[in-house]
Amino acid sequence: MPADIVAFPARRAAPEPNRDRLRRALDNLDTARLTQRDAIAGWRQALSDLQVATRALETRLEKFNGQLDRLQSDVTGLRDEASRMERWASAAERQQGS
């Protein structure tokens, strides 16, 4: 008895709507990836700008701190001079009262 050979079913190609959905999904994924890449580039630029701004602020704060130190020195000198003048005036009043 000869054997009956049954043909293996041939693979059917995916229906076109599935291919179209897959193509749209891949296109959307590519668009999202490009958008994300642009967003990351913008974020990196913003970080760089922030670093520049904070360095400039640090420089200004150091300058301001130096100015405050000089002002404190000037005020201390003026206070000392005022105290000296007050002592001189008190001594002069005492001499006039004598």
GIZIGI-V483697 format. One record per residue. RES is the residue in one letter. NEAR is the number of other ideal C-beta (glycine too) atoms within 12 Angstrom. D_CENTER is the distance of its C-alpha to the mean C-alpha in whole Angstrom. Layout:
res->[RES & RES]
near->[NEAR & NEAR]
d_center->[D_CENTER & D_CENTER]
//
This chain:
res->[M & P & A & D & I & V & A & F & P & A & R & R & A & A & P & E & P & N & R & D & R & L & R & R & A & L & D & N & L & D & T & A & R & L & T & Q & R & D & A & I & A & G & W & R & Q & A & L & S & D & L & Q & V & A & T & R & A & L & E & T & R & L & E & K & F & N & G & Q & L & D & R & L & Q & S & D & V & T & G & L & R & D & E & A & S & R & M & E & R & W & A & S & A & A & E & R & Q & Q & G & S]
near->[3 & 4 & 5 & 6 & 6 & 6 & 6 & 6 & 6 & 6 & 6 & 7 & 8 & 12 & 10 & 10 & 10 & 13 & 13 & 13 & 14 & 15 & 15 & 14 & 14 & 14 & 14 & 14 & 14 & 14 & 14 & 14 & 14 & 14 & 14 & 14 & 14 & 14 & 14 & 14 & 14 & 14 & 14 & 14 & 14 & 14 & 14 & 14 & 14 & 14 & 14 & 14 & 14 & 14 & 14 & 14 & 14 & 14 & 14 & 14 & 14 & 14 & 14 & 14 & 14 & 14 & 14 & 14 & 14 & 14 & 14 & 14 & 14 & 14 & 14 & 14 & 14 & 14 & 14 & 14 & 14 & 14 & 14 & 14 & 14 & 14 & 14 & 14 & 14 & 14 & 14 & 13 & 12 & 11 & 10 & 9 & 8 & 7]
d_center->[84 & 82 & 78 & 76 & 73 & 70 & 68 & 64 & 62 & 60 & 56 & 56 & 53 & 50 & 51 & 49 & 47 & 45 & 44 & 43 & 41 & 40 & 39 & 37 & 35 & 34 & 33 & 31 & 29 & 29 & 27 & 25 & 24 & 23 & 21 & 19 & 19 & 18 & 15 & 14 & 14 & 12 & 9 & 9 & 10 & 7 & 5 & 7 & 7 & 4 & 6 & 9 & 9 & 8 & 11 & 13 & 13 & 14 & 17 & 18 & 18 & 20 & 22 & 23 & 23 & 26 & 27 & 28 & 30 & 32 & 32 & 33 & 36 & 37 & 38 & 39 & 42 & 43 & 43 & 45 & 47 & 48 & 49 & 51 & 53 & 53 & 55 & 57 & 58 & 59 & 61 & 63 & 64 & 65 & 68 & 69 & 70 & 72]
//
